Amino acid sequence: MKDGMILYTQEDVCNYESANSFLNAENNFRKKPEDVVINQDSKKDSIYGYDEILSVSWERAKFGKWIEKYNLDKKKTYFVQTIKVIKLIPSSGEYALTEGFYNDYNKDSIGVNLNTGKRGFIVSSSNTNGRYEAYTIMKKIGYDDNGNSVGFYYPIKPSKIKWKYFKIKTIW
């Protein structure tokens, strides 16, 4: 790339005709499951931003007409990075954390929960130093086919992610 970055990717080009195929997320509303009980010992909470971004992989990609609303050219090939965005959520050991509820049309959005294929995140079951590690999978269009930096995050900039969760009081 023009900035000196060296990328390793397959020669084939992925075609993403829709935004959901790009993020690999289901396009539906997630309703609160019937078996989830939120009682008085639970607290709904949220936090913004991220603590770390890790690279998962790179690929070459072309996009459908939907990409034009982000001022990108559907005729170009782009180099796309799949990223793991990590947030350390503070909580005392007396609470366990569970993911909150998202839908595809939330203004404050998030990436994909790999376990469900839907918008959301995965949270660790262990509290380390008063924090739980949570992560979501997102995409970053890093470069165009000429090696120019693009730096476009999808579906949202990591600094604007809203991590919605419940703190559930543990009973020992």
N, C-alpha and C positions, 0 to 999 in steps of 0.2 A: 504494500500500500504506500501511498505517497508520504505518509508520516513515518515510514520505516517498519511498521508492523508486518510481521510475516504470519500468514494464515495457512492452515492445513485443512482442506476440505475435499469432498468428493467432486468429481467432474460433473456429475449430473446436477440438473437444476430442478428444484422443487417448485411447483406451481400452486399458488395460494389464491384461488378465485374468490374466497370470502375471508372476512376477518376471523370468523370462528375456526376455519380450517387452519389459519396461520397460528393462532394461539392453541389450537387443538383442544378447544373447550366446547362443551355442549351448550347449545343456545336455548336455554329454558330457565324458568324461574325455579329456584330451590325453595321449597316450603319448609317450614319448621317441622321436623319429624314428629309424629304423634307420640313416640315413646320418650321424647326428651322432656324432662320435668325441670322447670326452673323454679326453685323454691326460695324461701326467704334467706337461706344461707348462700345464695348465689348472687353475683354482681356482674352486670353487663358493663363492659368497658371497651376502650379503643385507644390506639396509639398510632401516630403517623411516622413515616420515614423508614429508614433502614440502617443497619449497622455494617453490613458487608455484602458485596456482590461477588459471586464466583462464576467463572465461565464453565459451561457444561459442554458446548460444542459449537461448531461453525458450519454453515451450509450456504450454498448459492441458491437464490430464490428470485422468482418473478411473481408479480401480483396482478390481481384483477383490477377492475375499474375502482373498487373501493379504496385503493391506496392513494388515489388522486386527491381525496379530501385532506390528506396529510402533506400535500404539496410534493409528492413523490411521483415519478414517472412510471406508469405501468409497462412501458416498453423496455425499460432498463432491467438489467440483472443486478441484484444486490447481494452483498455478503451479510448474512444474518447470524447473530450469536444467540444461542439459548442460554439464559442466565438463571442462576439460583440466587434469589434475593433473600437475605437473612435479617431478621429482627430479633433482638434479645429483649423479651418482655419482662419487666420487673414484677416480681410477686413473691410474697413470703411463702415458706414451705407449708403453711397451713391451708393453702389453696392449690387446687389443680386447675389447669387452663384447658378450655375447649374452644374450638373455632366458632366464631359467630356466623351469621347468615348473610349471604350475598346473593345478588342477582346480576344479570348482565347489564342492567341499566342503572346501577348505582353510580351516582356522581363520583363518589369516592370509591375507586375500584381497586382491584387486586389482580394478581396473575392467576395461575391454575394450581389447584391441589392435585398432585399426581395420583393420589389414591382414588379420587372420585372423578377426575376429568372435568370438574366444574370450577367456577370461580371460587377461590378460597386459598387456604394454606394448610400446612401440616405443622403441628406443634409437638415438641418432644414431651415425653411423659415424665422426664426427670428435671428437677429444679437444681441448677448449678449456680452457686454463689448468689442466690436470690433472684435468678432469672431463668426463664424458659426460652429455648431457642425455637423460633418459628421460621418457616421458609415457604416461599411461593416461586413458581416457575414463570418466567416472562421471556420476551424477545427484545432484542436490540438490533436494529438495522444499522450496522456499523459502517459499511462502505458501499459506494456504487461501483459499477463495473469498470470505472476509470481509476479506481483507487482513492477517490476523494472521500473524506470522512463525512458521514451522515449523522450518526449519533442520535437516532430516533428510537425511543423506547415504546413498546406496545404491551399492554394497553394504556399504561400510565407511567410517568416518570417515577422512579423508585422513591424519590423524596416526598412524593405526594400519596404514596400508598397508605390506605387506612386499614389497619389490622384490627378487626372487630372480634372480640372474644368474651367468653364468660369465665369468671373466677368462681370456682365451686369449692366450698369449704369441705375439706377432707375430714373424714371421721375415722379415728383410729381406735 
